[in-house]
Amino acid sequence: MIRKKLLTCCLAACLAASMLAGCGNAGSGGTAQNDGAGNAGSDTKAQDGVTADSQGGDGKVYFLNFKSELSSEWEETAAAFTEETGIEMKVVTAGSGTYEQTLKSELSKKEMPTLFNINGPIGYQTWKDYCMDLKGSEFYDWLVEKDMAISEGEGVYAVPYAVESYGIIYNDAIMKKYFALPDKMVEINDAKEIKNFETLKAVVEDMTAKKELLGIEGVFGSTSFAPGEDWRWQTHLANLPIYYEYRDKGVSDLQEIDFSYNQNFKNIFDLYINNSCTEPTMVGAKNVEESMAEFAAEKVAMIQNGNWGWAMIYDLDGNKVQEENVKFLPIYTGIEGEEQQGLCTGTENYICVNSKISAADQKASLEFLSWLFGSDTGKSYCNGILGMIPPFSTFSEEERPDNPLVKEMLTYMNDGSLTSISWNFTSFPSQEFKNQFGSYLLEYTQGNMEWDAVVEQTKDTWKNEKSLISQ
């Protein structure tokens, strides 16, 4: 589990050069020492993180992006890299929920991705034959906490490039309108006073009863279950009961789960589906983009998503939500002591360089990573439209994204009274497990499956999928 002090140390080290000396000796004897040489396997000096011999050359970059909500943003970033360095780069974005099959297909082609994502140790086991050793690379040297990388033996094969958070995003303007009502059924007067599930439930259900007064169609956006669009529930929301089960058992993975916190999952999931702008029987056709559009149009007050969701709000035609009103709440489920719970914070954003491509393309790909995380232009894209919190020593305290959800994320992480919820879904057995769990949740939502059956089938699917990994 990621405790707040560990995360704060890591993030502060990423964001404030003045604090580097005080943050962690994990794995490789402390933070990277960058002498500005920018070697990355050569003795050619770098300027602003880009080596002098990066101009031109035959190497090309092909990045397979797994975040469908950041498709145009990555394409714009790639165009800026090409303009500045002369290195040709293209970005292909997999459709929502199709990344694994797209990666498998693309890696079988003559023109393979030179850069691709994996979501953690499970993903590495699947794609390890395509992962180049990055131990000598410049951007790995910049990684503040070396233990965050995925390594095997003496090699380093995947490096995290963004720390992210997710929770319940809310529109504070709508919340203030509710709290100003003279007949509200709760005693609190601000959304930040919501500290547990009991209070959240009381507020949400009272808002539903008063939705006409508030000018909303529902408290929560649509619970999206269109094919490939259920990841907020079968992955992100499912992380919470698994986090607490791992915590209780003192483990980081299990061959079999008890799903002992399934009722807590049900608490918040029922709250979502019963207080939404969309009837439960209709959610099978809804996607994430539609639910974010509902939030942007102020048809709803809340939506579960992450700091990347800002890009899906501000850029929409007809967006009515003011930046200063976009806020975060932790996902409360009724766990004892959840008043000290923060956001779900971690990463599944690991970057790999393809080991089976030409040396020229490998070099070009490493040049892109050095440019993105080391040059002024590259870092401006991280801080701007990509909305990243990269865990690298090249970012100063002033180089923070202007994303309001990132600002909220940092506030939670810097609150010494709170414990962040680590991302344990990277240990989930497989995409098939998540797909099956999502299908059970849809059946339950539509009234075709009892909750007890959801629990038992989820436990069985976890066990069966884990057994396939060990074979």
C-alpha positions, 0 to 999 in steps of 0.5 A: 500500500502506498502511504501518504509520506512515501507518495509525498516524498516521491512527488516532491522529489519529482517536482522540487529540485531543492528537495531531491537530496532528502527523498529516498534511496530506493533501489539504486542508492538514491536519486539520479545525479544528472551532470547535464551530459545527456549520455544515454549510451553515447558521449554526445552532450545534450542541450535541454535534454536532447542530444546534439546528434538527434537532428535528422537521421534515419530513426523514426518513432512510432508510439502506440498510445493506450489512452484514447481520451488523449489521442489528439494531445499525443499527436500534437506533442509528436508533431512538436517533437518532429518540428523541433528535432527533425525526427519523424514520429507518429502516434496510433491510439488504440480504441477504448478497451482494445489496447491489448489486442491492438498491441498484439496486432501491431507487434506482429507487423513489419512496422512495429511500435517503437514505444508502447505502454504496459500496465505493470508487472502482469503486462510485462510478463506478457510483453517481456520479449519486446522490452528493451533494457533501459538501464543505461538510458537518460530518462531512467537515470532521471527517475527519482524512485528507481524501485518504481521501474519494472526490472528483472535480473540486472535489467530495467525494462519498463519505466513509469512516466506519470503518477495519477489519481482518480476519485469522484470529480464534482462541480463545486458550483452545483454543490454550493447551490445545494448547500445553500438550500434552506431545507437540505437534509444534512448539517454540513455546508461544503463538499469538502466536509464529506469525509465518509460514505454515510455523509456522501450517501445522505448528500447524494440522495438528498440532491437526487430528491431536489434535482429539479431545484438544482437544475440537474438530471441526476447527481452522477453521470451515466454508468458507462457499460458500452463495450470497452467502456466499463473500466471505471468499474471493473478496474478502477472501482474494483481497486478499492476492495482489493486494496483493503483485502491486500492490506488486511492480509499483508500481501501485494497479490493473491491467487484467490480472493475472498472479495471480503469487501464486496459489500463496500463495493456494492455500497458505492456502485449502487449509489452511482447507478441509483442516482444517475441521469441514466436509468440502469436498464440503459447503461449498456449503451453509454460510453465514458465520453458521453458521461463526461459530456454530461458533466461538462454540460452541468447536467450532473454534479459528480462523475468518477474519473481521474485527473486525465478527465480534465482533458475530456471536460474543458475541450468539449463544445458547450462546456459550462464548468468553470475551471475553479469549480472542478474538484475531487472527493475520495471514493468512500465505500463505508470502510472503517476509518475512511475519514483518513482515506485520500485519492486512489494514486499510482500509475499503470503508465509504464513505457517500453522501448521495443527490443526488436526494432532497428538500433536507429529507431531505438535511438530515436525513441530514446531521443523522444523520451529525453525530449519529452521529459528533459526539454523545455518544450517537451515538459511544457506538453507534460504540464499542459495538454497531457496533464502529467505528473512525471516522476523525474528529477528534471521537473522543478516545483514550478513545473506543475500542470495547470490541470485543476484536478492535478492541483487537487491531487497534489493537495490530497497528497500533501495532506499528512492526515490522509493515506492514498489508495495504491493502484493494485489493479495492476495485479489483476489476473488479466484483461479477461478477468476485468471483462468478465467482472464488467459483464457481471456488473452490467447483468446486476445493474440491469436486474439480471443477476443477484449480487451474491452471484456476482461475488461468487463468479468474480472469485471464480474468474479471478482464481481461474485466470490466475491459474492460467498465468502460473501454468 
